[in-house]
Amino acid sequence: VGIGGNDVHLFGTLVGVCSRLRPSDPGGSPCEKHLGSRGSDRLTRALPRIRAHVTAIVEGIRDRAPHARVLVVGYPQILPATGTCPDLMPLATGDFVYARRILEGLDAAVEQGTKAAHGEYVDLFRATAGHDICAKDPWINGQHTDTSRALAFHPFAAEQAKAAELVLATLDRPAPS
């Protein structure tokens, strides 16, 4: 199962709202300021809800198929740990740091929600280091759809192959008891 990023409009907000705010302060953090304008950051507040949703989904699967192994695939590294590439991800410079923090939080929420329901978490984040949107060898497409490779902000085949490899490796190990 791969879930979480579209819950509570997390990706839609990062891509839609934040990219529209970039022109107002390209070197700053207009999105982080906008989303936190009421005293707490809207996307950070969404992460516990995502964690709870993942837990509920895994529990629901377990209720319907008690003997199934439930694997939940985490998120890849979409943005670099440092640096920017506004031509591929149209965020203001300071919002790259903010967005990376939110995406790390998303991956942690998926992992925590999975483990809370006794599912098996497949760590894609660590395996995709160096293959973010800004990388020389990206595994995630930037803002422009490439009809022969991937939709905007979606994984390329190399990322999906790595995810499949990790899922199969997990299935090759005995299920946790």
Backbone torsions as a table, in degrees:
resi	resn	phi	psi	omega
1	VAL	NA	140.1	172.4
2	GLY	-127.8	111.6	-176.3
3	ILE	-145.0	165.6	170.0
4	GLY	123.0	-45.6	-171.4
5	GLY	-67.7	-27.2	179.3
6	ASN	-93.5	-6.2	177.1
7	ASP	-65.7	146.1	178.7
8	VAL	44.0	32.6	174.1
9	HIS	59.1	32.0	-177.3
10	LEU	-61.6	-56.9	-179.4
11	PHE	-65.3	-41.5	-180.0
12	GLY	-58.7	-38.6	178.5
13	THR	-70.0	-46.5	-179.7
14	LEU	-59.5	-44.9	-176.1
15	VAL	-81.0	-45.5	-175.2
16	GLY	-78.0	-62.4	-175.9
17	VAL	-65.5	-48.8	-174.3
18	CYS	-65.5	-38.4	179.4
19	SER	-69.1	-32.8	177.4
20	ARG	-69.5	-26.2	-179.0
21	LEU	-84.9	-16.0	-177.1
22	ARG	-52.0	-47.1	-177.1
23	PRO	-59.6	-23.6	-178.6
24	SER	-71.9	-23.3	-179.7
25	ASP	-164.8	73.0	-173.8
26	PRO	-57.8	-27.8	-179.5
27	GLY	-94.6	-6.0	-175.5
28	GLY	-104.5	-147.9	-179.1
29	SER	-131.6	59.6	-175.6
30	PRO	-63.4	-31.7	-179.8
31	CYS	-70.6	-47.2	179.0
32	GLU	-59.0	-42.1	178.6
33	LYS	-64.3	-44.1	-179.1
34	HIS	-63.5	-47.2	-177.1
35	LEU	-72.6	-19.1	177.4
36	GLY	-105.5	14.4	-172.6
37	SER	-65.8	-17.6	-180.0
38	ARG	-102.9	19.9	175.0
39	GLY	101.1	-17.2	174.4
40	SER	-148.4	146.2	-173.5
41	ASP	-75.4	123.2	-176.6
42	ARG	-59.4	-40.9	-178.0
43	LEU	-74.8	-37.1	176.6
44	THR	-63.5	-39.3	177.5
45	ARG	-65.8	-24.8	-179.3
46	ALA	-74.4	-24.4	-173.6
47	LEU	-60.8	-43.1	176.2
48	PRO	-62.9	-33.0	177.0
49	ARG	-67.3	-38.6	177.2
50	ILE	-65.0	-44.9	177.9
51	ARG	-56.7	-46.0	179.8
52	ALA	-64.0	-38.0	179.1
53	HIS	-65.4	-43.3	178.2
54	VAL	-61.1	-44.9	178.2
55	THR	-58.3	-46.5	-179.2
56	ALA	-63.2	-38.5	179.0
57	ILE	-65.3	-48.0	-179.3
58	VAL	-63.5	-42.4	177.3
59	GLU	-62.3	-39.9	178.1
60	GLY	-63.2	-39.8	176.6
61	ILE	-65.1	-45.3	179.7
62	ARG	-61.0	-38.7	178.3
63	ASP	-62.5	-39.1	-177.0
64	ARG	-83.8	-26.3	-178.3
65	ALA	-139.5	76.3	-171.0
66	PRO	-61.9	-20.5	-178.5
67	HIS	-101.4	2.7	-179.0
68	ALA	-77.2	150.0	169.0
69	ARG	-89.7	125.4	-178.2
70	VAL	-108.5	111.7	178.1
71	LEU	-106.6	134.0	176.0
72	VAL	-119.5	123.7	-178.4
73	VAL	-87.6	127.2	178.2
74	GLY	-73.2	-175.5	-177.3
75	TYR	-94.4	149.8	176.2
76	PRO	-78.4	170.3	173.1
77	GLN	-77.4	103.6	-176.7
78	ILE	-82.2	-36.8	-178.7
79	LEU	-119.1	153.0	-180.0
80	PRO	-71.2	156.8	176.4
81	ALA	-65.3	-31.6	176.4
82	THR	-141.2	157.4	177.4
83	GLY	91.4	173.2	-178.1
84	THR	-141.4	164.9	172.7
85	CYS	-154.4	71.9	-173.6
86	PRO	-61.8	-18.8	176.2
87	ASP	-71.5	-25.0	178.8
88	LEU	-101.2	-36.0	176.6
89	MET	-130.5	100.9	-170.2
90	PRO	-76.7	67.2	176.4
91	LEU	-111.2	154.1	172.1
92	ALA	-66.2	156.0	-175.7
93	THR	-52.8	-50.5	-179.8
94	GLY	-68.5	-25.3	179.5
95	ASP	-75.4	-15.8	173.0
96	PHE	-62.9	-43.8	178.7
97	VAL	-63.8	-44.6	178.8
98	TYR	-61.0	-49.4	-178.2
99	ALA	-63.5	-40.5	177.8
100	ARG	-60.1	-42.8	179.1
101	ARG	-61.7	-42.1	178.9
102	ILE	-65.0	-43.3	-178.9
103	LEU	-67.3	-36.2	173.4
104	GLU	-63.7	-40.2	177.5
105	GLY	-65.0	-37.9	177.0
106	LEU	-61.4	-48.8	-179.4
107	ASP	-61.5	-40.8	177.7
108	ALA	-64.4	-39.8	179.0
109	ALA	-63.7	-40.5	178.0
110	VAL	-64.6	-44.5	179.4
111	GLU	-62.6	-47.5	-178.4
112	GLN	-64.0	-42.1	179.1
113	GLY	-64.5	-38.3	178.5
114	THR	-64.2	-50.1	-176.7
115	LYS	-67.7	-32.6	178.2
116	ALA	-62.4	-28.8	-179.6
117	ALA	-100.9	11.2	178.2
118	HIS	64.3	32.7	171.0
119	GLY	-88.8	176.5	179.0
120	GLU	-108.1	124.3	-178.4
121	TYR	-91.0	131.4	177.1
122	VAL	-106.2	112.8	-173.4
123	ASP	-81.6	98.0	177.1
124	LEU	-88.4	-23.5	-176.6
125	PHE	-58.6	-52.3	-178.1
126	ARG	-64.1	-38.5	-176.2
127	ALA	-71.1	-17.7	-177.8
128	THR	-103.7	11.5	177.5
129	ALA	-56.1	132.7	179.5
130	GLY	85.2	4.4	-179.1
131	HIS	-126.0	28.3	179.1
132	ASP	-71.2	177.5	-179.0
133	ILE	-54.0	-36.8	-175.2
134	CYS	-85.6	-7.9	-172.9
135	ALA	-69.5	162.0	175.1
136	LYS	-66.4	-30.1	177.3
137	ASP	-123.3	74.2	-176.2
138	PRO	-73.0	144.5	173.8
139	TRP	-107.6	2.1	178.6
140	ILE	-125.2	133.3	179.5
141	ASN	-75.3	149.3	175.9
142	GLY	-82.0	-154.7	-169.8
143	GLN	-73.8	-9.2	-177.6
144	HIS	-110.9	122.9	177.4
145	THR	-60.5	134.1	173.1
146	ASP	-113.2	101.4	-171.7
147	THR	-59.8	-19.2	178.2
148	SER	-92.4	-9.4	-175.6
149	ARG	-127.9	-48.1	-176.8
150	ALA	-173.2	151.7	171.7
151	LEU	-65.9	162.4	175.4
152	ALA	-56.2	135.8	176.7
153	PHE	60.1	28.6	177.3
154	HIS	-122.1	161.9	-175.5
155	PRO	-73.2	148.3	169.9
156	PHE	-82.3	170.9	-178.8
157	ALA	-57.4	-36.9	-178.9
158	ALA	-60.7	-39.4	178.4
159	GLU	-68.2	-41.8	179.5
160	GLN	-66.8	-35.6	176.4
161	ALA	-64.5	-41.2	177.7
162	LYS	-64.6	-41.8	178.0
163	ALA	-60.9	-44.5	179.0
164	ALA	-62.6	-42.6	178.4
165	GLU	-59.1	-44.2	-179.4
166	LEU	-67.9	-38.1	177.4
167	VAL	-63.7	-46.9	179.4
168	LEU	-62.8	-39.2	177.4
169	ALA	-62.8	-39.0	177.5
170	THR	-64.5	-43.3	-179.8
171	LEU	-67.4	-26.3	177.3
172	ASP	-71.2	-21.1	177.7
173	ARG	-86.3	152.8	175.6
174	PRO	-61.3	146.0	176.8
175	ALA	-65.8	140.5	176.4
176	PRO	-64.7	149.0	-179.4
177	SER	-96.5	NA	NA
